[in-house]
Amino acid sequence: MLLTVVTPEKKILTDVAVEDVTLPGFRGELNILDGHSPLMTTLSAGSVRFKRKGSNIVESVAVSWGYCEVANDVVNILAETAETSQEINLKRAEEAFKTSEKMMMSDVDPAQLEKYRLKRERALVRISVAKMNQ
């Protein structure tokens, strides 16, 4: 099975041979294996986890929203943003988490509350991916 992860700005992975892929589907986590039936879904903020063919090491990429298409043993992910653990500045992600938590506790209108909730969620994903591959 081949995995490609791209954003409008960059290519993260291109046609990488993988054993399996776990991704953050909009309604829950999805595990994609060889021979998976065709699928098109939206993605939530989360980590795309995968094992390269012949490896037991689980790698991950943090994504924030996007689309995934599965067809003919090819998994294509187009994400709004995507970062490998090496690209994530852990200190900055932790600061973003703290800032969003603080803003959520303040007196903000519902639209602002949702904005900070999403920022908090993205920061948590980035922290998790950065720490997973340390």
C-alpha positions in Angstrom: 0.0 0.0 0.0 1.3 3.5 -0.8 0.8 6.6 1.4 1.0 10.2 0.2 0.5 13.2 2.6 0.5 16.7 1.1 -0.7 20.2 2.0 -1.3 23.2 -0.3 2.3 24.3 0.6 4.4 21.1 0.7 4.7 17.4 0.3 5.3 15.5 3.5 5.3 11.9 2.1 5.1 10.8 -1.5 4.2 7.2 -2.4 5.7 5.7 0.7 5.2 1.9 0.9 3.4 1.2 4.2 2.0 -1.8 6.1 -1.0 0.1 7.6 -2.3 3.7 8.2 -4.3 5.0 11.1 -5.9 8.3 10.6 -8.2 10.8 12.4 -11.5 10.5 10.5 -14.1 13.1 11.1 -16.3 10.6 13.0 -13.5 8.6 14.6 -10.2 6.9 14.0 -9.8 4.7 10.9 -7.3 1.9 10.3 -6.5 1.3 6.7 -4.9 -2.0 5.6 -4.0 -3.6 2.3 -7.2 -4.3 0.2 -9.3 -1.6 2.0 -12.5 -0.8 0.1 -12.6 2.6 -1.7 -13.2 5.4 0.7 -13.4 9.2 0.8 -13.6 11.0 4.1 -12.8 14.3 5.9 -10.2 14.3 8.6 -10.2 16.0 12.0 -7.1 17.4 13.7 -5.1 14.4 14.8 -2.1 12.2 14.0 -1.7 10.0 10.9 0.2 7.0 12.1 1.9 4.5 9.9 4.5 1.7 9.6 6.7 1.6 6.6 6.9 -1.8 4.8 9.3 -4.1 6.7 9.5 -1.8 9.7 8.0 -2.1 13.2 8.5 1.6 14.0 5.3 3.6 14.1 5.8 7.1 12.6 3.3 9.9 12.8 2.4 13.2 11.1 0.2 15.8 12.8 -2.6 17.1 10.6 -5.2 19.7 11.1 -8.3 19.0 9.0 -8.3 17.7 5.5 -9.4 14.9 3.2 -8.4 11.3 2.7 -9.0 9.1 -0.4 -8.4 5.3 -0.3 -8.5 3.4 -3.6 -6.5 0.6 -5.2 -4.1 0.3 -2.2 -3.2 3.9 -2.3 -3.9 6.3 0.5 -3.9 10.0 -0.4 -4.2 12.7 2.3 -4.6 16.4 1.5 -4.4 18.3 4.8 -4.8 21.9 5.6 -1.5 21.6 7.6 0.8 18.7 8.3 4.0 18.4 10.3 6.4 15.6 11.1 7.7 15.3 14.6 11.0 16.8 13.4 9.2 19.9 12.1 7.3 20.6 15.3 8.6 23.2 17.8 7.5 21.5 21.1 8.0 24.6 23.2 5.8 26.7 20.8 3.1 24.0 20.7 3.1 23.9 24.5 2.8 27.7 24.7 -0.1 27.6 22.2 -1.8 25.0 24.3 -1.4 27.2 27.5 -2.6 30.3 25.7 -5.7 28.6 24.2 -6.6 27.1 27.7 -6.3 30.6 29.3 -8.4 32.2 26.6 -11.1 29.4 26.9 -11.3 30.2 30.6 -11.8 33.9 30.0 -15.1 35.6 29.2 -15.3 35.1 25.4 -18.2 34.8 23.1 -19.2 31.3 21.7 -17.5 31.9 18.3 -14.2 32.8 20.0 -14.6 29.9 22.4 -14.8 27.5 19.4 -11.7 29.1 17.8 -9.7 28.6 21.0 -11.0 25.0 21.4 -9.7 24.2 17.9 -6.4 25.8 18.6 -6.1 23.8 21.8 -6.9 20.6 19.9 -4.3 21.3 17.2 -1.7 22.1 19.9 -2.4 18.8 21.7 -1.9 16.9 18.5 1.3 18.6 17.8 2.6 18.0 21.3 1.6 14.3 21.1 3.3 13.8 17.7 6.5 15.7 18.9 6.8 13.5 22.0 5.9 10.3 20.2 9.0 10.3 18.1 11.5 11.7 20.6 
